Every structure is written in C-alpha cells, then in structure tokens.
Amino acid sequence: MIKSKYRWDLPELDESLVSKLERELQVSRLTAGVLAGRGWTSSEQTKAFLQTDAEQLHDPFVMKGMSDAVRRISDAVKHGERIRVYGDYDADGVTSTALMSRLLIELGASFDTYIPHRSREGYGLNVGAIDLAAEAGVRLLITVDNGISAVEQIAYAASRGIDVVVTDHHEPPDKLPEAVALVNPKQKDCPYPFKGLCGAGVVFKLAHAMLGRPIIEYTDLAAIGTIADLMPLTGENRVIARLGLEQMRRQPIVGIRALAKVCGIKPEDLTSGRIGFSLAPRLNAGGRLDHADSAVKLLQETEEEEAERMALGLDKLNSERQALVEQTVIEADEMWQTQCAAEGGADRKVIVLAKAGWNAGIAGLVASKLVERYYRPAVILASDEETGLCKGSARSIDGFDLYEALTDCADLMEHYGGHQAAAGMTISRENIDLLANRLHELAELRLTAEDWQPKRRADLSVKLSDLTLGAVDQLASLEPFGSGNPTPRVVLQEVRIRESRTMGKEDKHLRVTVEQSGQAMEVVAFGMGEKKEILSAGVVIDLLGELSINEWNGNRKVQMMFQDFRSRHLHVKDRRKEVDVWIELDRIVANLPSGLAIACSSLASFKEAHARFGHMGIAMSLYTDTNIDRFVADSETAAALEATDSVDQFGHWRHLILIGLPSSDQEVRILKRWLAPERGGESVTVFAELGSGSMATASFPAFPERKHFAEIFAMCRKRGAWLDSPDGFLQESAMATGWPLSSVRMMHEVFVELGFIAVAGASRKIVTEPPRRELEQSSRYRKAREYAEGLRISEMTTDELTRWLVACHAG
C-alpha cells in the first residue's frame, strides 16, 4: 500500500445528471462530469456558464455608493478639481490604479497617481500621504483597492479639505469611514449580486457607470487584477476574465505586449495560468523590492521601446525577488526548526516568525512557502529595530479563516486587513509572542484533526479510455481557470506502470508510462524524480492530476501532469534470479533510504546484512521470534539480533526486503505477521538465499486438488462405515492413493466438518444424503491449504508468490 500525500476529495457523481449534461450540452463525459461535480445541474445555467458574454454583466448602479461616486467624480471633472488616485503596491492595486487613470484620461480629468511605498509607508491611506496631497492642491482623493478600513485617515483628509471616494473590495470593518462615497460590494447592506470583485473589478464597474456602458477594452487590466488577486473566477469575474483574455490576445496594449515578451509568451497564447505565474509576479516585483510606480507606468506607456525597457526592469526585479525569497525561506525555516527544538514548537499550530532585515514586500511569498512545507498557517514579519514595529503578511490553510482570526487579535495589532486566505498586518515587536499564542489557541479550537492534512479536490474518476484528444480539448470551454474555477483535476484509477524514467536537470522530474485495458499514456510529475524506485514497472496505482495536450513536431497527444499517487496494492519484485544480491541490495538501500526492513532466512545472510547496513538504523531480523542465543556464538551479533528479531519491534515499514524465504510453518507465520496491513508497506523485494541459486529446490507435498478429495470421498462412500485408527481404513486409503497419511486424515476431517461423514466416538459413517457444500466452506480445508502453500513458498512461481504475499498483506 502506498499512501497519498494529500486527502483526495472526490465527489460522488450523479451519473444520471452526467448523462443528462452530456446529452443536452453535447459534450464528452469528461466535461459533463467536471460540470456535474462542480454543482452545475441546470442545462440552461450551464450553457450561460459556457457561453460567457458582456450581456451577463450586472448594472453597476445596484452597487451601494456608486451613484454618489459618479456624482462626485463628475463634479470634480466638470470644475477642473485636482484628483489623486491612491492605489496599492500589489498587482491588483497596480492594475486598479492604471485602469482608473485610463478612465480619468477619457473623462478629461486633471489627476495624478500615488502608491505608498510598501516598507516605508505600508498598506492603505496614511496621514503623511494625505498631507502631500493637500500641499499639491488635491481636492478629491479616489482610493483603489484600499480605503474601506481608513476611518481615521479619511477623517483627517476631510479636515484638510479633501473629499475621498473609496473603491475597495476588502472586508469592511464594523465601523466604516465617513467618505463622500464608499463603493465596495462587500458592504453588509449592499444589494449588488456579486461579491467577489477585486479592486480592478470595482474600478471596471465604476467606469461602466461613468461612461454608460461596459467598456470591453478595459477588461484587460480588470482581468489581470482578478487573476493576480486570486479572486474566484465565477459569476461576473468569469465574464471579466474571459473578455479580458480575449482583449489581450486580440489587441494587447503596449505594456502588456512588452511584459508578455520578457516572459517568453506570445500575447495570443495568454491564459489565466500564464498571467498568474508569469505576468502578475513581475507586476508585483516593483512594489516588493522597489516602488510600484514602475508597474503603473508600464501599463500606461504607449511607446514600444520604452515599454520594453520598463518590462525588462521589472523582470530583473522579479529575478532578484526570487533569489531573496529563496534566502529568506532558508532563514525562516532555520528559525522555525530552532523554535521547535527549543520550545516544543512542533506542536504549535501557527508559524509566527519575525526578524530584522527581512523584506516586508516578500513576506507573503515566504509565508506561502512555509504553509506549503509544513501545512499550517504562517505569519512572516519584517522587524524595524528603530520603530519597534513589524510589518508583514500571513497565509492560511483550508478551514482557518485568517481575517476572522486576526479580528479576534485586533487589540494586539496596529493595523491589519485581508481575507480568509491571506492578510497583512503591522504589529509592535513586543506583541508578537502574544499574537503567536492567541493564533495557536484559535487554530486548536477551530480546526479538526482532518484539517491538518492537506487536501486536493478532484472532479471525477476516469479511465484511460475516457481521455481522448477531443475530450481533453473540450475542457478548454471551461476556461479561464483559477480560484473558484480551478483547472480540472481527475483521478486515474488502477493503472499499471509500464515504464518509469527520470528527466531534466539532475533527474529531478519523472516521466511514467501507464497502461490500462490495452491503452497507454504518458504522465509527468515535476520534482518527483526521487520517486522512481517507488513508481517502478509493474506497480498498480491511482494518479491525481491535471490533463493537458502535449504538442511536439505537429503531433498532439493527451498527457497528465500528476501531483499525487496512491496504491492499495503491495508491489512485489521477484529478484530470486539476481546473480549478485549484495550489489543490488546496496543500490536499493542507496535509493530507498527510509522505511526499509530486511528479513533473512539464514544467520549468514543476517550477519552480512548487519555488517553492511547495521549503522543505518535499518530494521533487520531472522524469521524467528525465539531466544537467539542458541543460534549465535559471539555476543556482539547476539546483541544485534536481540534488538531486531522481535516481530513487534520490526515496526512499520515501507519497503520489505526478503533474503531467502521461510522454510517452516513457524517462519511462515512470522512472515505473515510482518506482512500485516497495519504495518503499512509499499513493496516487497524477494531475493534467493545466498548460495542457493536462482530458486530454492526444496520439495514439499502438493496440496490435494478437488479431484483428489473426490477420489478419497469415493473410497469412503464405498466403505460406508469404519473405525478411525491410523493402521486401518486411513492407512489403506493412503497406500492406495499415494497421499501421506496426514493428508488423508486432513481430507477426512474436512468431510466431517462439511457434514459428509458422521462421527460417533471412534466410529465414522457416510451420511446418506449429505448437504451440498463447497470445500472452501470448511475452515479446516482453508487452513490446511494456507499451511501447504506456506510450506512451498520458495517453490512458487513469480505470479504465485505475488498472489500469496499480496493476500497476506490484504489481511
């Protein structure tokens, strides 16, 4: 059995619904299954989902505060008031700022933009920036992607003669700022039907309201903001993202074209995934390491040459950011390990780390890495020694609402904001331990044991025959993929590995060919090169992964990128023909350094194994649980055996190596105990005993077949009645058939148990009308067959041995 890394969340599909969608939408079972698993039951609604267009956008004036915002901005434009757009330094804030700038240019407004410096000013409105605005003659401040929590700052702006229009999408606090307009669909009494807009999405809706129609050419920046900020790609976000991707592919603005170029992507090949993993990190890089103004200017640029220069600058910053993240993760990991060792931190439910010199701009990325590594919420803070304040970010796991938890800790922080999965905060250095303790208590209270194992949701289980080119191509109709509408993930069940090989630099990646019912397919896993020994030829596994089309030299074929695997089967490797056992064992131990156990059928094998591998802590034993003093002369080897020969001390294993096979009933029983399913187990590798050649030659009596039972029973029927004695009828039957007396007695005992022979003391008599029963219904028969098979284990063929070992492991 191979256990999966993740909990696989696989919905139970209503096959009648799948068939209905398949028929009415004229799609493959694969696409219909994904739709059904995601809750699409109505064909009409599903058609609307598949055929997204601008008609599905909502009326922007339904959003609370929209009319007030339109009125105040229109007045400012009409009277030539100075407007300042106050943005944020992440990709959503950058696209929001650029999109608002585009709108104000179209309106003919007098304006400029301002984005706070991440490390010097932090997130959101600040008093210093408001003073700068007042000195510049600004009369109207429009926030984008921030402002909903800025109660004191907006009150201060009013005192300086500045009106504020807030456009935001973050969770509103209980007390709202007194701005001239608050535009945020998440306000408690806002009737707007879709709550999942990002900051750029809210600006897009404002542009719709200001200009009287949805501005399709504005969907490019709104789509980038939506995807980069991990907003759910459902409802109105799906419309915005889909229209925006079409816009970027067809008519990309100069800045997007330059950014795609440095990413090595053609604009026509842009997808939600390429935006999320290539474009967005570069737009974020300016705000993380320098200033986000550079990203805003890129998105506003109209000259190709200048845009390419700016894009190269962001690309360089992104490379620096990657190196800085890698180094900070190493430092954070060392700090966490030190805490675990010194304070029992391994039991802490939330990672909270702070250090002077860390860059607050990459704190969220570092937190994400630690969440991925340890699967627990993480808070990473950059400490300023002069002010005593720490600024940073947090990331969470499924089931732990980070914003809710931070709200319960609000008294400890100077400022915080965010949502369920991610947040940012400013906190005094002296409150960090208090925050860590309180978050730990909240996580213990709110999370169950199951929540601590990472989960991967799959859409449906498939067979290789389901994965045709047409079916996988059709999944593109569900795009764009992202948060809320993830790339379809499937479980491929019970496939056998035909071939496994590593690939890439330092053999880090794995390419496996699997087969099922005569069909074969390549599956690939990044970063799983070390799993080659586990995923070797012959293993029957389930795979969890995403489907794609691999195109090479004009050829197209279906491929799976798998992320996890499991097997309910014990993989048996018969190496009894191996010429040099120890060379092969050295290789196995080198490639499978953990979870190994070695069982030996002779003392010579044990001594050699102990000499080679004893220092590595590998469990080793003879097939015995008796006192071993009588087997061993020297005390050193005896002590080693004492530590390893107990069945109970053999513990849990992943890979069991058998050097030689049992040759007695007692040894067979011990091996069966080692093979018990509760001991775990992924594979068993069997070698012949040293010096015995390729296969053992011991001869044991074969177990009687059905015809032999029939022959003995015919003799019983003919005799009718007899006395049960070894030198009487039993001996005659043994001599007549050639079976040992013990085998004949066993067959008689089976007949008695099945009710074919009546017993009265030593007398035996055939039952005239015996019941109709099969031999397998006799426990005596089953036990005798199992015993006989065990005694001839070393004679078994590879198939027989595999079946026997797997049956023992199944329990």
PESUL-V178855 format. One record per backbone hydrogen bond with DSSP energy under -0.5 kcal/mol. CO is the residue of the C=O (numbers start at 0). NH is the residue of the N-H. If there is no record, write none. Layout:
[[CO	NH] [CO	NH]]
//
This chain:
[[0	2] [1	566] [5	7] [6	8] [6	455] [7	9] [8	10] [8	457] [10	12] [12	14] [13	16] [13	17] [14	18] [15	19] [16	20] [17	21] [18	22] [19	23] [20	24] [21	25] [21	26] [27	31] [28	32] [29	33] [30	34] [31	35] [32	36] [33	37] [34	37] [34	39] [35	38] [38	40] [40	42] [41	45] [42	46] [43	47] [44	48] [45	49] [46	50] [52	55] [53	56] [58	61] [59	62] [62	65] [63	183] [64	68] [65	69] [66	70] [67	71] [68	72] [69	73] [70	74] [71	75] [72	76] [73	77] [74	78] [75	80] [76	79] [80	109] [81	138] [81	139] [82	111] [83	85] [83	141] [84	86] [84	113] [85	143] [86	115] [89	93] [90	94] [91	95] [92	96] [93	97] [94	98] [95	99] [96	100] [97	101] [98	102] [99	103] [100	104] [101	105] [102	106] [103	107] [103	108] [104	107] [108	110] [109	82] [111	84] [113	86] [116	120] [116	121] [125	129] [126	130] [127	131] [128	132] [129	133] [130	134] [131	135] [132	137] [133	136] [138	162] [139	83] [139	141] [140	142] [140	164] [141	85] [142	166] [146	149] [147	176] [148	150] [149	153] [150	154] [151	155] [152	156] [153	157] [154	158] [155	159] [156	159] [156	161] [157	160] [160	162] [162	140] [163	165] [163	179] [163	180] [164	142] [164	166] [165	182] [166	144] [166	145] [173	175] [176	178] [180	165] [180	182] [181	183] [182	167] [183	186] [186	189] [188	190] [192	194] [197	201] [198	202] [199	203] [200	204] [201	205] [202	206] [203	207] [204	208] [205	209] [206	210] [207	211] [207	212] [213	215] [214	217] [215	218] [216	219] [217	221] [218	222] [219	223] [220	224] [221	225] [222	226] [223	227] [224	228] [225	230] [226	229] [231	233] [233	236] [233	237] [234	238] [235	239] [236	240] [237	241] [238	242] [239	243] [240	244] [241	245] [242	246] [243	247] [244	248] [245	249] [246	250] [247	251] [252	256] [253	257] [254	258] [255	259] [256	260] [257	261] [258	262] [259	264] [260	263] [265	268] [266	269] [270	274] [271	275] [272	276] [273	277] [273	278] [274	279] [277	281] [278	282] [279	283] [280	284] [281	285] [282	286] [283	287] [284	288] [284	289] [285	289] [290	293] [291	294] [291	295] [292	296] [293	297] [294	298] [295	299] [296	299] [296	300] [297	300] [300	254] [301	303] [302	306] [303	307] [304	308] [305	309] [306	310] [307	311] [308	312] [309	313] [310	314] [311	315] [312	316] [313	317] [314	318] [315	319] [316	320] [317	321] [318	322] [319	323] [320	324] [321	325] [322	326] [323	327] [324	328] [325	329] [326	330] [327	331] [328	332] [329	333] [330	334] [331	335] [332	336] [333	337] [334	338] [335	339] [336	340] [337	341] [338	342] [338	344] [339	343] [343	346] [344	347] [349	351] [350	378] [352	380] [354	357] [354	382] [357	359] [358	361] [359	362] [361	365] [362	366] [363	367] [364	368] [365	369] [366	370] [367	371] [368	372] [369	373] [370	374] [376	350] [377	394] [378	352] [379	392] [380	354] [380	382] [381	390] [382	356] [382	384] [383	387] [387	428] [388	383] [389	426] [390	381] [391	424] [392	379] [393	422] [394	377] [396	399] [398	400] [399	401] [400	404] [401	405] [402	406] [403	407] [405	408] [406	409] [408	411] [409	412] [411	427] [414	425] [416	423] [417	170] [418	402] [419	401] [420	395] [421	418] [422	393] [423	416] [424	391] [425	413] [425	414] [426	389] [427	430] [428	431] [430	434] [431	435] [432	436] [433	437] [434	438] [435	439] [436	440] [437	441] [438	442] [439	443] [440	444] [441	445] [442	446] [447	450] [447	451] [448	451] [449	452] [451	453] [453	6] [455	8] [457	10] [459	490] [461	492] [462	465] [462	466] [463	466] [465	467] [467	471] [468	472] [469	473] [470	474] [471	474] [472	475] [473	476] [474	477] [475	478] [481	484] [482	232] [484	481] [487	546] [488	458] [488	459] [489	491] [489	544] [490	461] [490	492] [491	542] [494	540] [495	514] [496	537] [498	512] [500	510] [502	508] [503	506] [504	507] [507	528] [508	502] [509	524] [510	500] [511	513] [511	522] [512	497] [512	498] [513	520] [514	495] [515	518] [518	515] [520	513] [521	559] [522	511] [523	561] [524	509] [524	527] [527	530] [528	531] [530	534] [533	535] [535	538] [538	496] [538	540] [540	494] [541	565] [542	491] [543	562] [543	563] [544	489] [545	560] [547	549] [547	558] [548	550] [549	551] [549	556] [551	554] [554	551] [556	549] [557	521] [558	547] [559	523] [559	561] [560	545] [563	543] [565	541] [566	1] [568	570] [569	571] [570	683] [571	573] [572	574] [572	685] [574	577] [574	687] [578	580] [579	583] [580	584] [581	585] [582	586] [583	587] [584	588] [585	589] [586	590] [587	591] [594	653] [594	654] [595	618] [596	656] [597	620] [598	658] [599	622] [601	605] [602	606] [603	607] [604	608] [605	609] [606	610] [607	611] [608	612] [609	613] [612	615] [612	617] [613	616] [618	597] [620	599] [621	623] [627	630] [627	631] [633	637] [634	638] [635	639] [636	640] [637	641] [638	642] [639	643] [640	643] [640	644] [645	649] [646	649] [647	650] [652	680] [653	681] [653	682] [654	596] [655	657] [655	684] [656	598] [656	658] [657	659] [657	686] [658	600] [663	667] [664	668] [665	669] [666	670] [667	671] [668	672] [669	673] [670	674] [672	675] [675	678] [676	679] [678	652] [681	570] [682	655] [683	572] [684	657] [684	686] [685	574] [686	659] [688	691] [704	707] [704	708] [705	709] [706	710] [707	711] [708	712] [709	713] [710	714] [711	715] [712	716] [713	717] [714	718] [715	719] [718	720] [719	765] [721	763] [722	724] [724	727] [724	729] [727	731] [728	732] [729	733] [730	734] [731	735] [732	736] [733	737] [739	742] [739	743] [740	744] [741	745] [742	746] [743	747] [744	748] [745	749] [746	750] [747	751] [748	752] [749	753] [750	754] [750	755] [750	756] [751	754] [755	766] [757	764] [759	762] [761	723] [762	759] [763	721] [764	757] [766	769] [770	772] [773	776] [774	777] [776	778] [777	781] [778	782] [779	783] [780	784] [781	785] [782	786] [783	787] [784	788] [785	789] [786	790] [787	791] [789	792] [791	794] [791	795] [792	795] [793	695] [796	800] [797	801] [798	802] [799	803] [800	804] [801	805] [802	806] [803	807] [804	808] [805	809] [806	810] [807	810]]
//
